[in-house]
């Protein structure tokens, strides 16, 4: 080796490219969640960045749309507001007010989104709610009217459309005619359900 080689700088071999750090996957906290059967109209954040949803539960025969409010942090769920001595279903305005009020005070951290049950589990869930409706206090000649709105408080758990619920209730009325009846209202064309008195 020549003496000059001892003083010659050699170019360092290029370092191997560093691997890109794995992208952090942020959990879905409801910012883009679209639960089946519950079209989301508005979203709010609570104090800990959990999402508070305002979602539609359906429309009545006269064209009025109703909503629920659900917090994806603390399990708060509301479908009605007090009006004088009664409780009425939320319109969009009243639901938005309730969601805004809740989000301003709730400090619950975001939780996992409710899992959507499969068909069999959803059917069992719906049937259990119907069977849990009061029957013993009914007289033989008095039925208890049952509407789709009676399932609003369970819609986050069920995650099904009103059409699915109605179809399942019609099937249940056929299978268990001593429990539930179904008839079409001649004025509105909607199907009305009734819980029948328990036979003795």
Biotite code that builds the C-alpha atoms (Angstrom):
import biotite.structure as struc

atoms = struc.array([
    struc.Atom([0.000, 0.000, 0.000], chain_id="A", res_id=1, res_name="UNK", atom_name="CA", element="C"),
    struc.Atom([1.325, 3.426, -0.920], chain_id="A", res_id=2, res_name="UNK", atom_name="CA", element="C"),
    struc.Atom([1.965, 5.967, 1.833], chain_id="A", res_id=3, res_name="UNK", atom_name="CA", element="C"),
    struc.Atom([-0.594, 8.298, 0.298], chain_id="A", res_id=4, res_name="UNK", atom_name="CA", element="C"),
    struc.Atom([-3.316, 5.738, 0.918], chain_id="A", res_id=5, res_name="UNK", atom_name="CA", element="C"),
    struc.Atom([-2.929, 6.155, 4.688], chain_id="A", res_id=6, res_name="UNK", atom_name="CA", element="C"),
    struc.Atom([-4.041, 9.775, 4.478], chain_id="A", res_id=7, res_name="UNK", atom_name="CA", element="C"),
    struc.Atom([-6.780, 9.396, 1.889], chain_id="A", res_id=8, res_name="UNK", atom_name="CA", element="C"),
    struc.Atom([-10.302, 9.720, 3.236], chain_id="A", res_id=9, res_name="UNK", atom_name="CA", element="C"),
    struc.Atom([-12.552, 7.000, 2.168], chain_id="A", res_id=10, res_name="UNK", atom_name="CA", element="C"),
    struc.Atom([-16.239, 7.594, 1.639], chain_id="A", res_id=11, res_name="UNK", atom_name="CA", element="C"),
    struc.Atom([-18.262, 5.786, 4.267], chain_id="A", res_id=12, res_name="UNK", atom_name="CA", element="C"),
    struc.Atom([-20.640, 3.173, 2.986], chain_id="A", res_id=13, res_name="UNK", atom_name="CA", element="C"),
    struc.Atom([-24.202, 4.515, 2.996], chain_id="A", res_id=14, res_name="UNK", atom_name="CA", element="C"),
    struc.Atom([-26.172, 3.430, 6.014], chain_id="A", res_id=15, res_name="UNK", atom_name="CA", element="C"),
    struc.Atom([-29.056, 1.087, 5.422], chain_id="A", res_id=16, res_name="UNK", atom_name="CA", element="C"),
    struc.Atom([-32.305, 3.049, 5.204], chain_id="A", res_id=17, res_name="UNK", atom_name="CA", element="C"),
    struc.Atom([-34.146, 3.053, 8.497], chain_id="A", res_id=18, res_name="UNK", atom_name="CA", element="C"),
    struc.Atom([-37.491, 1.322, 8.415], chain_id="A", res_id=19, res_name="UNK", atom_name="CA", element="C"),
    struc.Atom([-40.469, 3.612, 8.575], chain_id="A", res_id=20, res_name="UNK", atom_name="CA", element="C"),
    struc.Atom([-41.999, 3.540, 12.035], chain_id="A", res_id=21, res_name="UNK", atom_name="CA", element="C"),
    struc.Atom([-45.231, 1.586, 12.115], chain_id="A", res_id=22, res_name="UNK", atom_name="CA", element="C"),
    struc.Atom([-48.192, 3.876, 11.770], chain_id="A", res_id=23, res_name="UNK", atom_name="CA", element="C"),
    struc.Atom([-50.136, 4.146, 14.992], chain_id="A", res_id=24, res_name="UNK", atom_name="CA", element="C"),
    struc.Atom([-53.661, 2.931, 14.517], chain_id="A", res_id=25, res_name="UNK", atom_name="CA", element="C"),
    struc.Atom([-56.029, 5.156, 16.414], chain_id="A", res_id=26, res_name="UNK", atom_name="CA", element="C"),
    struc.Atom([-59.052, 3.383, 17.844], chain_id="A", res_id=27, res_name="UNK", atom_name="CA", element="C"),
    struc.Atom([-62.423, 4.176, 16.339], chain_id="A", res_id=28, res_name="UNK", atom_name="CA", element="C"),
    struc.Atom([-64.165, 6.320, 18.950], chain_id="A", res_id=29, res_name="UNK", atom_name="CA", element="C"),
    struc.Atom([-67.238, 7.148, 16.907], chain_id="A", res_id=30, res_name="UNK", atom_name="CA", element="C"),
    struc.Atom([-65.961, 10.004, 14.775], chain_id="A", res_id=31, res_name="UNK", atom_name="CA", element="C"),
    struc.Atom([-66.941, 8.215, 11.586], chain_id="A", res_id=32, res_name="UNK", atom_name="CA", element="C"),
    struc.Atom([-69.017, 5.339, 12.984], chain_id="A", res_id=33, res_name="UNK", atom_name="CA", element="C"),
    struc.Atom([-72.316, 4.674, 11.253], chain_id="A", res_id=34, res_name="UNK", atom_name="CA", element="C"),
    struc.Atom([-74.324, 2.133, 13.260], chain_id="A", res_id=35, res_name="UNK", atom_name="CA", element="C"),
    struc.Atom([-76.880, 0.286, 11.155], chain_id="A", res_id=36, res_name="UNK", atom_name="CA", element="C"),
    struc.Atom([-80.393, 1.616, 11.503], chain_id="A", res_id=37, res_name="UNK", atom_name="CA", element="C"),
    struc.Atom([-79.250, 4.786, 13.256], chain_id="A", res_id=38, res_name="UNK", atom_name="CA", element="C"),
    struc.Atom([-78.340, 7.532, 10.770], chain_id="A", res_id=39, res_name="UNK", atom_name="CA", element="C"),
    struc.Atom([-76.080, 9.941, 12.660], chain_id="A", res_id=40, res_name="UNK", atom_name="CA", element="C"),
    struc.Atom([-77.183, 13.554, 12.341], chain_id="A", res_id=41, res_name="UNK", atom_name="CA", element="C"),
    struc.Atom([-74.673, 15.271, 14.639], chain_id="A", res_id=42, res_name="UNK", atom_name="CA", element="C"),
    struc.Atom([-71.609, 14.434, 16.743], chain_id="A", res_id=43, res_name="UNK", atom_name="CA", element="C"),
    struc.Atom([-70.231, 16.205, 19.790], chain_id="A", res_id=44, res_name="UNK", atom_name="CA", element="C"),
    struc.Atom([-67.110, 15.678, 21.899], chain_id="A", res_id=45, res_name="UNK", atom_name="CA", element="C"),
    struc.Atom([-67.284, 15.384, 25.652], chain_id="A", res_id=46, res_name="UNK", atom_name="CA", element="C"),
    struc.Atom([-64.571, 16.783, 27.942], chain_id="A", res_id=47, res_name="UNK", atom_name="CA", element="C"),
    struc.Atom([-62.341, 13.718, 27.382], chain_id="A", res_id=48, res_name="UNK", atom_name="CA", element="C"),
    struc.Atom([-62.845, 13.595, 23.616], chain_id="A", res_id=49, res_name="UNK", atom_name="CA", element="C"),
    struc.Atom([-65.445, 10.821, 23.637], chain_id="A", res_id=50, res_name="UNK", atom_name="CA", element="C"),
    struc.Atom([-68.079, 11.225, 20.958], chain_id="A", res_id=51, res_name="UNK", atom_name="CA", element="C"),
    struc.Atom([-71.694, 11.986, 21.795], chain_id="A", res_id=52, res_name="UNK", atom_name="CA", element="C"),
    struc.Atom([-74.008, 10.950, 18.957], chain_id="A", res_id=53, res_name="UNK", atom_name="CA", element="C"),
    struc.Atom([-77.339, 12.342, 17.846], chain_id="A", res_id=54, res_name="UNK", atom_name="CA", element="C"),
    struc.Atom([-78.892, 9.655, 15.638], chain_id="A", res_id=55, res_name="UNK", atom_name="CA", element="C"),
    struc.Atom([-82.276, 9.205, 14.023], chain_id="A", res_id=56, res_name="UNK", atom_name="CA", element="C"),
    struc.Atom([-84.477, 6.379, 15.248], chain_id="A", res_id=57, res_name="UNK", atom_name="CA", element="C"),
    struc.Atom([-87.048, 6.755, 12.480], chain_id="A", res_id=58, res_name="UNK", atom_name="CA", element="C"),
    struc.Atom([-90.003, 8.734, 11.261], chain_id="A", res_id=59, res_name="UNK", atom_name="CA", element="C"),
    struc.Atom([-93.640, 8.543, 12.247], chain_id="A", res_id=60, res_name="UNK", atom_name="CA", element="C"),
    struc.Atom([-96.467, 8.200, 9.680], chain_id="A", res_id=61, res_name="UNK", atom_name="CA", element="C"),
    struc.Atom([-96.918, 11.976, 9.706], chain_id="A", res_id=62, res_name="UNK", atom_name="CA", element="C"),
    struc.Atom([-93.341, 12.713, 8.650], chain_id="A", res_id=63, res_name="UNK", atom_name="CA", element="C"),
    struc.Atom([-91.808, 13.714, 11.992], chain_id="A", res_id=64, res_name="UNK", atom_name="CA", element="C"),
    struc.Atom([-88.295, 12.321, 12.515], chain_id="A", res_id=65, res_name="UNK", atom_name="CA", element="C"),
    struc.Atom([-87.155, 11.374, 16.011], chain_id="A", res_id=66, res_name="UNK", atom_name="CA", element="C"),
    struc.Atom([-83.696, 11.010, 17.534], chain_id="A", res_id=67, res_name="UNK", atom_name="CA", element="C"),
    struc.Atom([-81.720, 9.544, 20.393], chain_id="A", res_id=68, res_name="UNK", atom_name="CA", element="C"),
    struc.Atom([-78.620, 10.848, 22.177], chain_id="A", res_id=69, res_name="UNK", atom_name="CA", element="C"),
    struc.Atom([-75.850, 8.383, 23.031], chain_id="A", res_id=70, res_name="UNK", atom_name="CA", element="C"),
    struc.Atom([-72.490, 8.994, 24.695], chain_id="A", res_id=71, res_name="UNK", atom_name="CA", element="C"),
    struc.Atom([-69.688, 6.691, 23.595], chain_id="A", res_id=72, res_name="UNK", atom_name="CA", element="C"),
    struc.Atom([-67.853, 7.365, 26.823], chain_id="A", res_id=73, res_name="UNK", atom_name="CA", element="C"),
    struc.Atom([-70.175, 6.922, 29.796], chain_id="A", res_id=74, res_name="UNK", atom_name="CA", element="C"),
    struc.Atom([-73.054, 4.850, 28.346], chain_id="A", res_id=75, res_name="UNK", atom_name="CA", element="C"),
    struc.Atom([-75.481, 7.791, 28.675], chain_id="A", res_id=76, res_name="UNK", atom_name="CA", element="C"),
    struc.Atom([-78.421, 7.196, 26.353], chain_id="A", res_id=77, res_name="UNK", atom_name="CA", element="C"),
    struc.Atom([-81.575, 9.269, 26.167], chain_id="A", res_id=78, res_name="UNK", atom_name="CA", element="C"),
    struc.Atom([-84.550, 9.066, 23.828], chain_id="A", res_id=79, res_name="UNK", atom_name="CA", element="C"),
    struc.Atom([-87.030, 11.451, 25.423], chain_id="A", res_id=80, res_name="UNK", atom_name="CA", element="C"),
    struc.Atom([-87.236, 14.848, 27.040], chain_id="A", res_id=81, res_name="UNK", atom_name="CA", element="C"),
    struc.Atom([-89.590, 15.972, 29.766], chain_id="A", res_id=82, res_name="UNK", atom_name="CA", element="C"),
    struc.Atom([-92.385, 18.230, 28.604], chain_id="A", res_id=83, res_name="UNK", atom_name="CA", element="C"),
    struc.Atom([-94.678, 19.391, 31.403], chain_id="A", res_id=84, res_name="UNK", atom_name="CA", element="C"),
    struc.Atom([-95.873, 16.149, 33.036], chain_id="A", res_id=85, res_name="UNK", atom_name="CA", element="C"),
    struc.Atom([-94.972, 13.801, 30.201], chain_id="A", res_id=86, res_name="UNK", atom_name="CA", element="C"),
    struc.Atom([-91.931, 12.615, 28.281], chain_id="A", res_id=87, res_name="UNK", atom_name="CA", element="C"),
    struc.Atom([-91.846, 13.127, 24.526], chain_id="A", res_id=88, res_name="UNK", atom_name="CA", element="C"),
    struc.Atom([-89.456, 11.831, 21.882], chain_id="A", res_id=89, res_name="UNK", atom_name="CA", element="C"),
    struc.Atom([-86.569, 14.003, 20.765], chain_id="A", res_id=90, res_name="UNK", atom_name="CA", element="C"),
    struc.Atom([-86.753, 16.184, 17.686], chain_id="A", res_id=91, res_name="UNK", atom_name="CA", element="C"),
    struc.Atom([-83.401, 17.140, 16.185], chain_id="A", res_id=92, res_name="UNK", atom_name="CA", element="C"),
    struc.Atom([-83.390, 20.459, 18.050], chain_id="A", res_id=93, res_name="UNK", atom_name="CA", element="C"),
    struc.Atom([-84.109, 18.965, 21.454], chain_id="A", res_id=94, res_name="UNK", atom_name="CA", element="C"),
    struc.Atom([-81.702, 16.068, 20.869], chain_id="A", res_id=95, res_name="UNK", atom_name="CA", element="C"),
    struc.Atom([-78.927, 18.468, 19.879], chain_id="A", res_id=96, res_name="UNK", atom_name="CA", element="C"),
    struc.Atom([-79.542, 20.483, 23.029], chain_id="A", res_id=97, res_name="UNK", atom_name="CA", element="C"),
    struc.Atom([-79.368, 17.367, 25.204], chain_id="A", res_id=98, res_name="UNK", atom_name="CA", element="C"),
    struc.Atom([-76.180, 16.182, 23.481], chain_id="A", res_id=99, res_name="UNK", atom_name="CA", element="C"),
    struc.Atom([-74.535, 19.570, 23.879], chain_id="A", res_id=100, res_name="UNK", atom_name="CA", element="C"),
    struc.Atom([-75.489, 19.727, 27.542], chain_id="A", res_id=101, res_name="UNK", atom_name="CA", element="C"),
    struc.Atom([-74.180, 16.240, 28.237], chain_id="A", res_id=102, res_name="UNK", atom_name="CA", element="C"),
    struc.Atom([-70.928, 16.750, 26.344], chain_id="A", res_id=103, res_name="UNK", atom_name="CA", element="C"),
    struc.Atom([-70.229, 19.883, 28.377], chain_id="A", res_id=104, res_name="UNK", atom_name="CA", element="C"),
    struc.Atom([-70.213, 17.992, 31.680], chain_id="A", res_id=105, res_name="UNK", atom_name="CA", element="C"),
    struc.Atom([-69.172, 14.393, 30.852], chain_id="A", res_id=106, res_name="UNK", atom_name="CA", element="C"),
    struc.Atom([-65.531, 13.478, 31.429], chain_id="A", res_id=107, res_name="UNK", atom_name="CA", element="C"),
    struc.Atom([-65.674, 9.786, 30.552], chain_id="A", res_id=108, res_name="UNK", atom_name="CA", element="C"),
    struc.Atom([-62.905, 8.476, 28.316], chain_id="A", res_id=109, res_name="UNK", atom_name="CA", element="C"),
    struc.Atom([-63.809, 6.965, 24.944], chain_id="A", res_id=110, res_name="UNK", atom_name="CA", element="C"),
    struc.Atom([-64.755, 3.300, 25.157], chain_id="A", res_id=111, res_name="UNK", atom_name="CA", element="C"),
    struc.Atom([-64.972, 0.574, 22.549], chain_id="A", res_id=112, res_name="UNK", atom_name="CA", element="C"),
    struc.Atom([-67.871, 0.852, 20.169], chain_id="A", res_id=113, res_name="UNK", atom_name="CA", element="C"),
    struc.Atom([-70.787, -1.486, 20.876], chain_id="A", res_id=114, res_name="UNK", atom_name="CA", element="C"),
    struc.Atom([-70.413, -4.671, 18.855], chain_id="A", res_id=115, res_name="UNK", atom_name="CA", element="C"),
    struc.Atom([-73.152, -5.432, 16.349], chain_id="A", res_id=116, res_name="UNK", atom_name="CA", element="C"),
    struc.Atom([-74.852, -8.740, 17.227], chain_id="A", res_id=117, res_name="UNK", atom_name="CA", element="C"),
    struc.Atom([-75.324, -11.382, 14.568], chain_id="A", res_id=118, res_name="UNK", atom_name="CA", element="C"),
    struc.Atom([-78.806, -12.205, 13.263], chain_id="A", res_id=119, res_name="UNK", atom_name="CA", element="C"),
    struc.Atom([-79.594, -14.918, 15.795], chain_id="A", res_id=120, res_name="UNK", atom_name="CA", element="C"),
    struc.Atom([-78.388, -12.861, 18.750], chain_id="A", res_id=121, res_name="UNK", atom_name="CA", element="C"),
    struc.Atom([-80.274, -9.782, 17.548], chain_id="A", res_id=122, res_name="UNK", atom_name="CA", element="C"),
    struc.Atom([-83.465, -11.814, 17.121], chain_id="A", res_id=123, res_name="UNK", atom_name="CA", element="C"),
    struc.Atom([-83.146, -13.322, 20.607], chain_id="A", res_id=124, res_name="UNK", atom_name="CA", element="C"),
    struc.Atom([-82.552, -9.861, 22.035], chain_id="A", res_id=125, res_name="UNK", atom_name="CA", element="C"),
    struc.Atom([-85.647, -8.411, 20.370], chain_id="A", res_id=126, res_name="UNK", atom_name="CA", element="C"),
    struc.Atom([-87.805, -11.351, 21.430], chain_id="A", res_id=127, res_name="UNK", atom_name="CA", element="C"),
    struc.Atom([-86.607, -11.053, 25.025], chain_id="A", res_id=128, res_name="UNK", atom_name="CA", element="C"),
    struc.Atom([-87.628, -7.397, 25.096], chain_id="A", res_id=129, res_name="UNK", atom_name="CA", element="C"),
    struc.Atom([-91.104, -8.242, 23.815], chain_id="A", res_id=130, res_name="UNK", atom_name="CA", element="C"),
    struc.Atom([-91.546, -11.041, 26.338], chain_id="A", res_id=131, res_name="UNK", atom_name="CA", element="C"),
    struc.Atom([-90.443, -8.703, 29.131], chain_id="A", res_id=132, res_name="UNK", atom_name="CA", element="C"),
    struc.Atom([-93.278, -6.294, 28.345], chain_id="A", res_id=133, res_name="UNK", atom_name="CA", element="C"),
    struc.Atom([-95.923, -6.242, 31.105], chain_id="A", res_id=134, res_name="UNK", atom_name="CA", element="C"),
    struc.Atom([-98.746, -8.709, 30.557], chain_id="A", res_id=135, res_name="UNK", atom_name="CA", element="C"),
    struc.Atom([-99.946, -9.723, 33.985], chain_id="A", res_id=136, res_name="UNK", atom_name="CA", element="C"),
    struc.Atom([-101.624, -6.435, 34.794], chain_id="A", res_id=137, res_name="UNK", atom_name="CA", element="C"),
    struc.Atom([-103.681, -6.468, 31.601], chain_id="A", res_id=138, res_name="UNK", atom_name="CA", element="C"),
    struc.Atom([-107.336, -7.354, 31.594], chain_id="A", res_id=139, res_name="UNK", atom_name="CA", element="C"),
    struc.Atom([-108.467, -9.970, 29.123], chain_id="A", res_id=140, res_name="UNK", atom_name="CA", element="C"),
    struc.Atom([-110.149, -7.340, 26.957], chain_id="A", res_id=141, res_name="UNK", atom_name="CA", element="C"),
    struc.Atom([-107.277, -4.823, 27.037], chain_id="A", res_id=142, res_name="UNK", atom_name="CA", element="C"),
    struc.Atom([-104.171, -5.034, 24.878], chain_id="A", res_id=143, res_name="UNK", atom_name="CA", element="C"),
    struc.Atom([-100.971, -3.024, 25.237], chain_id="A", res_id=144, res_name="UNK", atom_name="CA", element="C"),
    struc.Atom([-99.986, -1.208, 22.061], chain_id="A", res_id=145, res_name="UNK", atom_name="CA", element="C"),
    struc.Atom([-96.386, -1.743, 21.046], chain_id="A", res_id=146, res_name="UNK", atom_name="CA", element="C"),
    struc.Atom([-94.596, 0.613, 18.665], chain_id="A", res_id=147, res_name="UNK", atom_name="CA", element="C"),
    struc.Atom([-91.133, 0.645, 17.165], chain_id="A", res_id=148, res_name="UNK", atom_name="CA", element="C"),
    struc.Atom([-90.382, 3.635, 19.407], chain_id="A", res_id=149, res_name="UNK", atom_name="CA", element="C"),
    struc.Atom([-90.611, 1.289, 22.406], chain_id="A", res_id=150, res_name="UNK", atom_name="CA", element="C"),
    struc.Atom([-87.287, -0.184, 21.277], chain_id="A", res_id=151, res_name="UNK", atom_name="CA", element="C"),
    struc.Atom([-85.446, 3.147, 20.951], chain_id="A", res_id=152, res_name="UNK", atom_name="CA", element="C"),
    struc.Atom([-83.514, 2.673, 24.183], chain_id="A", res_id=153, res_name="UNK", atom_name="CA", element="C"),
    struc.Atom([-82.081, -0.604, 22.869], chain_id="A", res_id=154, res_name="UNK", atom_name="CA", element="C"),
    struc.Atom([-81.197, 0.539, 19.388], chain_id="A", res_id=155, res_name="UNK", atom_name="CA", element="C"),
    struc.Atom([-77.484, 1.044, 20.101], chain_id="A", res_id=156, res_name="UNK", atom_name="CA", element="C"),
    struc.Atom([-77.354, -2.542, 21.289], chain_id="A", res_id=157, res_name="UNK", atom_name="CA", element="C"),
    struc.Atom([-79.490, -3.968, 18.493], chain_id="A", res_id=158, res_name="UNK", atom_name="CA", element="C"),
    struc.Atom([-78.063, -1.979, 15.553], chain_id="A", res_id=159, res_name="UNK", atom_name="CA", element="C"),
    struc.Atom([-80.818, -2.878, 13.106], chain_id="A", res_id=160, res_name="UNK", atom_name="CA", element="C"),
    struc.Atom([-83.153, -0.894, 10.887], chain_id="A", res_id=161, res_name="UNK", atom_name="CA", element="C"),
    struc.Atom([-86.805, -0.242, 11.635], chain_id="A", res_id=162, res_name="UNK", atom_name="CA", element="C"),
    struc.Atom([-87.676, -2.453, 8.671], chain_id="A", res_id=163, res_name="UNK", atom_name="CA", element="C"),
    struc.Atom([-85.749, -5.342, 10.231], chain_id="A", res_id=164, res_name="UNK", atom_name="CA", element="C"),
    struc.Atom([-87.458, -4.820, 13.594], chain_id="A", res_id=165, res_name="UNK", atom_name="CA", element="C"),
    struc.Atom([-90.902, -4.700, 11.986], chain_id="A", res_id=166, res_name="UNK", atom_name="CA", element="C"),
    struc.Atom([-90.277, -7.848, 9.950], chain_id="A", res_id=167, res_name="UNK", atom_name="CA", element="C"),
    struc.Atom([-89.121, -9.714, 13.051], chain_id="A", res_id=168, res_name="UNK", atom_name="CA", element="C"),
    struc.Atom([-92.122, -8.532, 15.074], chain_id="A", res_id=169, res_name="UNK", atom_name="CA", element="C"),
    struc.Atom([-94.495, -9.672, 12.325], chain_id="A", res_id=170, res_name="UNK", atom_name="CA", element="C"),
    struc.Atom([-92.828, -13.085, 12.326], chain_id="A", res_id=171, res_name="UNK", atom_name="CA", element="C"),
    struc.Atom([-93.078, -13.269, 16.111], chain_id="A", res_id=172, res_name="UNK", atom_name="CA", element="C"),
    struc.Atom([-96.781, -12.360, 15.950], chain_id="A", res_id=173, res_name="UNK", atom_name="CA", element="C"),
    struc.Atom([-97.291, -15.277, 13.569], chain_id="A", res_id=174, res_name="UNK", atom_name="CA", element="C"),
    struc.Atom([-95.249, -17.704, 15.665], chain_id="A", res_id=175, res_name="UNK", atom_name="CA", element="C"),
    struc.Atom([-96.663, -16.662, 19.033], chain_id="A", res_id=176, res_name="UNK", atom_name="CA", element="C"),
    struc.Atom([-100.133, -15.333, 18.385], chain_id="A", res_id=177, res_name="UNK", atom_name="CA", element="C"),
    struc.Atom([-100.938, -15.600, 22.093], chain_id="A", res_id=178, res_name="UNK", atom_name="CA", element="C"),
    struc.Atom([-98.197, -13.074, 22.869], chain_id="A", res_id=179, res_name="UNK", atom_name="CA", element="C"),
    struc.Atom([-98.304, -10.517, 20.084], chain_id="A", res_id=180, res_name="UNK", atom_name="CA", element="C"),
    struc.Atom([-100.749, -9.417, 17.418], chain_id="A", res_id=181, res_name="UNK", atom_name="CA", element="C"),
    struc.Atom([-100.106, -7.416, 14.255], chain_id="A", res_id=182, res_name="UNK", atom_name="CA", element="C"),
    struc.Atom([-102.554, -5.489, 12.087], chain_id="A", res_id=183, res_name="UNK", atom_name="CA", element="C"),
    struc.Atom([-102.271, -2.843, 9.394], chain_id="A", res_id=184, res_name="UNK", atom_name="CA", element="C"),
    struc.Atom([-103.693, 0.566, 10.278], chain_id="A", res_id=185, res_name="UNK", atom_name="CA", element="C"),
    struc.Atom([-106.225, 1.476, 7.592], chain_id="A", res_id=186, res_name="UNK", atom_name="CA", element="C"),
    struc.Atom([-105.511, 5.202, 7.931], chain_id="A", res_id=187, res_name="UNK", atom_name="CA", element="C"),
    struc.Atom([-101.697, 5.266, 7.880], chain_id="A", res_id=188, res_name="UNK", atom_name="CA", element="C"),
    struc.Atom([-100.864, 1.905, 6.294], chain_id="A", res_id=189, res_name="UNK", atom_name="CA", element="C"),
    struc.Atom([-98.403, 1.142, 9.092], chain_id="A", res_id=190, res_name="UNK", atom_name="CA", element="C"),
    struc.Atom([-98.375, -2.140, 10.973], chain_id="A", res_id=191, res_name="UNK", atom_name="CA", element="C"),
    struc.Atom([-99.506, -1.848, 14.585], chain_id="A", res_id=192, res_name="UNK", atom_name="CA", element="C"),
    struc.Atom([-98.516, -4.381, 17.221], chain_id="A", res_id=193, res_name="UNK", atom_name="CA", element="C"),
    struc.Atom([-100.187, -5.221, 20.491], chain_id="A", res_id=194, res_name="UNK", atom_name="CA", element="C"),
    struc.Atom([-99.010, -7.199, 23.491], chain_id="A", res_id=195, res_name="UNK", atom_name="CA", element="C"),
    struc.Atom([-101.843, -9.542, 24.402], chain_id="A", res_id=196, res_name="UNK", atom_name="CA", element="C"),
    struc.Atom([-103.015, -10.217, 27.955], chain_id="A", res_id=197, res_name="UNK", atom_name="CA", element="C"),
    struc.Atom([-101.538, -13.293, 29.533], chain_id="A", res_id=198, res_name="UNK", atom_name="CA", element="C"),
    struc.Atom([-103.974, -16.189, 29.534], chain_id="A", res_id=199, res_name="UNK", atom_name="CA", element="C"),
    struc.Atom([-104.741, -17.808, 32.864], chain_id="A", res_id=200, res_name="UNK", atom_name="CA", element="C"),
])
